[in-house]
Amino acid sequence: MRSDHNICLFLGPLDEHKSSVAADIYLQYAEENGQANLWVGDLHIDISNEESNTSSIGERISWSRFEEKINECRREHIKCRGEINPALPRGFRVIDIPRRRIVETNDASFVALSYVWGRDTRPSLLTATRATIAAMKMDGGLSVSQIPRTIEDAMSACTRLGIRYLWADRLCIIQDDAEDKINQISAMNDVYSSALLVLVVAYGDSMDFGIHGISHQRPTVQHHEGITGLRVTNIVRDPEEDHFALWHTRGWTYQEAVCANRRLHFTNTRAYFECRTSIFHEDAYNSETALNEFTSYGLLLESENPGFEAFARHLKNYSSRSLSYRSDTYNAFIGITNLLYGSHSESTFIYGLPKVDFDRALRWYANMGTSTPSRLETQDITCPTWSWSSAMGHSDEVHYQETKFYGALTLWYRKSATPMPGDEQLEAINTHINTKVDEGWETYMAISCEEGCVRNASTSWSLKSNSFSTIRESFTARWSNYHAFRKDTLQSRELSQWSENLHIPAGDVKDGVILAEPQTAFFRVGTKPSKSYGLAIFDSEDNAIGELCGEVTQLREEVDSPQYERTATCEFIACSISGLHIRPYSGKERETKNYSDVEGKMLDMLPIVNLFMIQRRGKYAYRRELGWVYLKDWAKSDRTWEMVMLE
């Protein structure tokens, strides 16, 4: 080590129940601007320096510690108890480990395996096909020499934990039987949520890689040293950005982890157990921790409401991962959506968006925006630009606005799946579903009506002569709830002649297209006045009135290029009303963009209009970006009602 470098320990607080302390290790060195500290590891320091039987990480896994914790979870954690699910798919199969064969059953306790297949396509590796499944059902039908090493190691783990049956997709789904694959994939949430435990092989680039601590020795172990009356132990951590840690990058594996009640994770350095209440480590030097947004695969967090809030968190995590095949975009997420919304996705989801929260779910955006959303249409899958599915495959997290949602400004239609003779072959999306909106929606929608943003809502109130409470009473006297308001005011009479207006036969409308007759306006986009990331939206007088969501990297490069016409305007359509939190640093917008009633009372949230920036492509349009403008500025803009078909 260079003479001008030092090793420093930063000590944490003394543990209340133990005579020990944690210490971060830093390499300290001089830079031009002063002293720099580089974290290089951490230690556990026992002040008593007494020998103990505390569990440590060795070359092989310490099974007894996990067995004890798993049994404790099964006995005491009500939240983690998953019963054998009677909805397991027809022909459900598991590996009978002692007899080394495949059996069909739906009433046995089993462990499920989550791992990376990789690109190892050697024909010698055993897989379930119509040609091989009969032999695999015979005693000894799973040859040690042919079975992928990772599955063999998982079988060894089950044996050490005293569990007889293992489910592994490669051997338990007939890979060349389309019907069997569909039945099994559509029930992934049932399979993983019914499993007693899910083994997560978080390290390895193929199914034949194996599991560290079972067939591979682990490269890093814990050592104890006595130093001047102290007992010092190194804390083992997983290395960052290891190219073999592929499990954390795959879309399928995320779903498998979320659907599970209990997970036993294996990396190349350690193992840890996670259930629906906490995370428990193999060694005793990492304390048991509660779940949180950043460390957990839990379906629901303690502070989280079921439904859309959890959906948004999982979609963000899922969309940051990769899929080997874009055709798996919906299938690799279907298990999570089934659990969150309580039924199968065919009836509750439209191209990945929940029907009950459809208008809220339209407000997604790609965080970085490094590529333009493009419609994907193949024989196997359709990903329209208005759906988050169009952003999959770009490793760009899909985010949602952290704003209140007060309701839609337009009603979306789609081609009816089962048109009846004589009708227009269109159906309105979720008009018969009680969409959830945030508290206070009546006031914000009443103001939207007064500002002319809701086409079929005549107003009998005015902020100039009424208080918010009076307006709300008048509003709710006419519409008892949001569902009634939405159904009464957002229906578009002109859409009854949509085929004639757009000069396109009903049967020729593309799959995945949604139609509406929203308000549209043209605005300029450009660099924000603050020069921060993203782009602002400017009105005709060059005032910043809103912004596009996310960093919109590709669009910003276009706008900043010398070829871009600075006065060019973009078309926007109004989708819904939301509310921005008013913070102390909001500046003049707190008053100038807000509304007050006759008594001078102001709204708690700044009302904004959620917008799609669209581009026309013949009779169709595609969604380019998501943005918003203040409701006051939208009301001042030159708006028109236009028919739009989004593909």
N, C-alpha and C positions, 0 to 999 in steps of 0.2 A: 504494500500500500504506500502511496506517495506520502512524503513527510508532511505535506500541508493538508492531508485528509485525516479526519478523525471518525471514530465510531462512537455514537452517542446513544444512550438509552433514555427514552421518555417514559416515565413510570405512570401507570394508571392508579386508580384508588385501590386500597387494600380491600380484599374480599371480606365481607362481614362474617361469613361463616367459615372461612379458611385463613390460615396464616400465609397468604400468598398474594402476589401482585402480578399484573400483566405489564410487559414492557415492549414498546415499539423500538425497533432498531433502525437508526438512520445513519447514512454516510454523510458527513458534514464536510463541506469544502468551500473555498472562496470563489466568488464570481466578481465581475466588474461592478455589479450593483450591490455587492455585499455578500453575506454568507448564505449558502444554499443547503437545504436538507433533502436527501433522497431516501425514501423509505425502502428498506431492503428485507424486512422480515419482522418477526416478533417472537417473544419468549414468555415462558411462564416461570416465575421465580417463587419458590417456596422458602419462606424465611426460616422454617424450623429445620430444614435439611434432614428430615427424617425419611427413611426408606418407606415406601408405601406400595400398595397393590393397585394403584390407580391405573386404569386402562390406558394403553398407549397404542400408537399406530406402528405395526410391524410389517414384515414382508407379506404376511397373510392376514386375512380378515378375522377380527375378533367376533365370532358368531354368538357367543353366549350373551354378550352385552345387548346385541340387537334382538335376540330371541326374547330376552326378558322385557325389553321395551315394547316389542310388538304385542306380546301377551298382555302387558299392562294396558296398552291402548285398546285392545279388544275387550278387556274386562271393564275399563273405567270411562272410556271416552264415548259418550252417547252420540256425539256429533260424527264420529268416525265409523259407526256401525253400519255396514252395508250388507243387507240380507241377500241371499241368493235370489236373483231377479227372475221371475217367471217369464219375462219378456226376452230372454236370451234367444238368439235366432234359431230357426229350425235347422237341425243337423249340426248343432254346436259341438265342437270337438276339442279335446284336450289331450295332452301327452300323459299317459300312465307311466310315471317314471320307473317304478320298480320292475314293471314288465316290458318297458321300452317299446311301447306301442301307442297308436292313436285309438281313442275310444270316443264314442258319442255319449254325452250326458248333459243334463241341465240341473242337476241337484247335488253337485259335489263342490266342496270348497276347493278353489284353485288359485294359483298365482298367474298373473299375466306378465308378459315380457315386452318392454319398450326398448328398441335398439335401432341401429342404423343398418340398413341392408347393404349400402354401398354398391359398387359396380362390379363386384366379384360374381361373374356369371358362369363359373366352371360347372359343367354338367354333372361332375362328381358330387357336388354339394346337394344333399337331399332336399327335395321340395315336394309339396303335395300337388299332384296332378291327377287327372282322371285315370292315367295309366299306372300311377304308383300308389294310389291311396289304399287299394286292397292289400298290398303287401305290407304297407305301413301299419295296418290294423292287426297284423299277426304278432304274437309274442316275439320280442327281439327284432321286430321289423325296423327299428330305428338304429341302424348300425353306427357304432362309435366312429368308424373310419369315414363315414359319409356325412354325418350330421354336422352342420356349421358349428365352429368352436364356441361361439357366443351362446348358442342355444344349449350346447353340452354343459358349459359352465353354469348357465342358469339352472339346469337340472340338478347340478351338484349343490347349488345354493339352496334349492328347495329341499333336498335331502338333509342338508345340515340344519335347516329350520323345521324339519319334521313335517313337510307338506308333500303330498303324493302327486298332485296334478299340476301341470304347467300348460298355459296357453301361449303359443307363439304363432303369429299369423302365417309364417312361411309354411309351417307343417300342419296348421289347423284350418286353413282356408284353401280350397282347391283352386289353384291359381289360374287354370285354364278353363274354369267353369264360370261363365259370366253370371248366371243366376245365383250361384253360391256366393260369389264375390259381392254382388249387390246386396244380398240378404245380410251378409256378415258386416259389410262396411256401414250400412244404414243403422246397424245396431252397435256401433263401436262404444257409444256411451253406456249401453247396457253391459257390454263385456267388461270394460275397464272399471265401471262403478260397482259391478258385482264381484270383482276379484278381491280376495282376501288381502292381497298385497300386489303391487306392481314393481317389478325389478327394472330399474332404469339404468341401462348401460350407457353412461354419459361420455365414455371415452372409447374411441375406436372408429376406424373408417370403413369397416365392412362387417358382415355377419360372421366371418371366420376369424375375426380379430381376437376374440376371447375377452375375459374379464380380469383386470388386475386384482391381485389378492386371491385369485382362485387358480387359474392356470398360468398366470404371470406373477412373478415377484414384483412388489412395488419398489420403485427406485428410491423413494425417500421414506425414512423411518424416523421415529422419535428417539432421541438420546437424552440421558440424564447425566449431568455433571455436578459434582460438588465443588463449589468455589467459595472460599473464605466464609464458611458457615451457611452457605445458601445452596439450595438444590435447584439447578437451572435446567429447563426442558425446552427444546425447540418446538414451536407450533407449526404444524404442517398446513400449508395452503396450496390450493390448486393454481398452477401457473396460468397467467393471462395469455390470450391469443395463441393457444396451442392448436395447430392445424389438425390434430387428431380429436379434438373435443367437438366433434361434428353434431352430436345429439342435440346440443343447444341451438343449432342453426336450422333444424329441420321442422317443417310445418306439421307433419304427421305426429312427431314425437311430442309436440306441445299439447295437442289434443289428448294424447294418451295419458300424459301426466295430470292434466286438469281434471279429467273424468275419474281419476283414481281417488279412493279414500285414503290409501296409505301408499307411500312410495319409499323404496330403498334404493338410494342412488349410489352408483359405483363410478368413481373417477380413477385415474391411474395413481393417485396419491392417497386416497382415503374413501370411506363410505359414510353415508349419513342417512338417517331415517326421518321422513317427513309425513305427518298426518294432517288432519284438518285443524289441529290445535297448535302444533309446535314443530320445531326442527331439533333433532337429537343426533349428536355426533358420535362417531365410533370411539374417539378418545375423550377422556374426562377433562381435557384442558380447554375445550370449547363448550361453553355453557349452553344449556337448552334455551332456545329463543322462541318467542311468539312469532306468528306469521305476520308479514306486512306486504305492501304492494310490490316491493322490489325483490323480495326473496322467495315469494310463495307462488306455487302453481294452484293454490286453492281455488275452487270454483267461486266461492263467495268469501270476501273478507269480513271481519267483524263489523266494520263501520260501513259496509256496502249494502245498498238496496238491491234485491234481486231484479232481474230484468235488464233494462238498458244500461244502467251504470256498470254492471259487471260485463255485459256484452262489449261495451266500448273498451274496457281494460283488456279483455282477452283478444279483441280484434287488433289492438295496438301491438300486443306481443306476438300474435300469430302472423301478422302482416310483415313483421321484421324478419321472418324466417323464410327459408327457401323451399321450393318444391321441385322434385325432379321432373314432374309433368304438370303443366298448367291445368290439365284436365282434372286434377285432384283438388283444385282450388276450393270448391264447396265441400267435397267429401271429407277433406282433412280438417274441416271446422264444424261439420254437421253434428258431431257428438256433443260438443259444447253448447251449441244453440238448442239442441233437443233438451238438454238438462236445464238450461236457463229459462226456456219458454214453455217447458212442460209438455211438449208433443213433438211429433216428427215434422221436419222442416218442409216437407212437401205442402203441408196445409198452412203453415204459419210464416213462411219466409218467401220472399220474392227476390230471386237472384242475390241471396245473401243478406237482404234487409228484412228485419222483422215487420210483419204487417201491422201489428198493433202500435209499433213505434216508427212507422214508415217515414213520416215527415221529419221526425227528429233524426232518424238514421240517415237521411239524405245529406246531412250536414258534415260529412266526412271530408278530410283532405289529406293528401300525402305530405308528410312533415317537411321533407326536403324539396320535393317537386323537381327531381332531376330529369324526369321524362314526362311527356305529354300523355295523359290518359288516352288510350286507344281501345276501340271496340275489338274484342276477340270473339270470333265465331268459327267454330269447327264442327265436325260431325258429333263430337262428344260434349262440347260445352259452349255456352254463350256468356261473355262477360261484357255488359254494356258500360258505357262511360259514366253513367250516373251511379253505378254500383262500385263499392270498394274493390270488388274482384278485378276491375280493370287495372288496379295499381299493384296487384300481386305479381311477384316475379321480379320486382325492381329493388327488393330489399330496402324499401322505404316505408317506415312506420305510418300506418293510418291513424290519424288523431281525430278527435271530436272537439268542437268548441266548448270551452268551459263557461257556458252562458246558460241562463234560464231559457226554457222553451215555453212559449205562450200560445203557439198554434200556427196552423198553415194559412197561407194566403191564396192558395190555389188547390184544386182537387186534381189528382193524377188518375189517369185511366190507362188501361192496357187491353190488349186484344183478349177477348174471353176465351178461356180454355175449352169451354163447352157451350158454344153459342146455340141459342134456340132459334127456330125458324121465325123470321120476321123481325128479330131485334137487330141492333146495329153492330153486333159482335164486339161491343166494348163493355168493360165493367170498371166501375170506380173502385180504386184500391182503398180498402179498409173503411168504407162508409158504414159498415155494419159492426164495426169493432169500436169499443170504447177506448179511444186513444187517450194516453195519459199526458197531461200538461201540468206545468208547475203552478203553484199557488199564486193567485193574483192575475190569472190569465184574462179574467173578465175585463179588468181595467185596461189592459194593453190592447186587447182585441177591440174594445169599444173605441179607443183612440184611433186604432187602425181603420175602423169603419168611418169615423168622422173625417179622417184624412183621405178617404176615397180609395183605400187599398183593397177593400172587399167589395166585389162588384155587385152582389145582390143584396147588400145590407143597407136599407134606408135608415137614417138616424133620426132620433127624436130628442137628442140631447146635444149640449155644447159645453165645452170647457169654460167658455166665457161667462156662462150664466149658471153653471152647476158645479157642485163639489164632486170629488171622485166617488164618494160613497153614494151620492144621488145617482150618478151615471151608472154605477155598478148595479144599483137596485133596479133602475130602468132596463138595463141590459139583461139582467137575470130574470126579470119578469117576462121578458119576451122569449128568452132561451134558458131553460132550466139548467142546462149543462153544456159542456163543450161539444159533446157528440151532437146534440140537437142543433147548436149554432153551425157547426161544420156542415152538417147535412143540408141545412136550409139555405145557407148563404154561398157555399162554394160550388154547388152544381152549376155546370156551364150549359146553358141552353143551346149555344151555337154548336157544341160538340155533337149534338144529335145529327147534324149534317156534316160531320167532320170529313167523311169520305168524299162528299161533293166539294167541300171547300178546299181540300188538299189535292183533289184530282188523283186519288190513289184508291184502288179497290181494297175493301176490307181484308180480303185474303192475302193481299200482297204486303201487308205490314210485316216488317221483320220481327223475329222473335226477340224479346228483351226490350222492345220499344215501349216507352211510356209517353202519354199525350196529356197536354194541359192547355189552358188558355190563360196564362198569367199576364201580369203587367210586365212590360219590358221598357228599358231605357238604355241610353248610350252614355258611357263615361270614358274618360281617359284614365289610363293607369301609368304610374311612373314611380320614381324613387321617392321614398318617404322624406318629408321635410327634415326628420331627425337623422337621415342617412343610415338608419338601422336596417336590419335584414328585411326581406320581403318587399312588397310593393303597395303603394297607397292608391286609392281611388279618388279621382279629382272630378269636380263638376265643371260646367261650361265656363265658370269664372275662375277656374284654376284653384279652387279651394279644396283642401283635403277633407273628404267627407266620410271616409271609411278605408278599408284595406282588404287585400287578399290574404287568405289564411295560409300559414306556413311560410317557408322560405322561397317558394316558387322559383327555384334556382334556374330552370331552363327558360321560363318566361322572362325572368329578370335579365338574363343574358341577351335575349332578343331585344328587350326594351333599351338596354344599355349600348347596343351595337350602333355604329354610325349609320347603318342602313335604315334604322327604325324611324318612321315618321312620327315626330314628337306630338303632332296634333291629332294623330289617329285615335279614334274612339272604338270601344269594344261594347258588344251587346251583353246586357245583363237581364236576367229574369228574376222576379221576386218569388221566393218560395215560402217563407215563414217569418214569424216575429219572435225575437229573443230579447233578452235583457242583459246589459253589461253591468258588472259591479261598479259602483261609484266609489273610487278610492281617493284619498286625500291629494294624490299627485295627478288627478285627472285634469286639473287646470280649468280653463274657462268652459270646457265641455260639460262640466257638472251643471251649469246653468243654461248655456246657450243651446245645448242639444237635448235638454230635458223638457218636460211638460209640467205645468202647474195648473191647478184648478182655480175656481173663482175665489177661494179662500186663501190662495197663495201656497197651498201645500204642493210639494214636488214629489215625483215618483222616486221610489227607492232604487230602481234600476233604470239605466239609460236605454230607451227602446231602440232596437236596431232591426233592420230588415236583412234576412239571410238571402244571398243572391247566388245564382249560378252565372258565371261568365261562360257564354256559349259561342260557338262558331257554327255557321250554317254550312251544310253540305247537301246541296240540292233541296229536296223536300224535307230532309232530316237535319238535325242539329246534334252536336256533341258537346258534352260538358267539358270545359277546359279547366276551370278553377272554381273554388268556393271563395266567396267574399261576403262582406257586409258593409252597409252604410247606415248612418243614423236615420231613423224614421223621419225626422224633421227634414232632412235633406232629400230623402226619397220623395216626400210629399211635394217638395218644390220642383222636382225634376219634370222633364217633358216625358210623360209616361203614355204608353198605349197598350191596349189589350191585343195580344197576338197569339195565334195558335202555334204551338211548338210540339214537335215530335222528337224526343231525345232517344238516340240510339246508343 
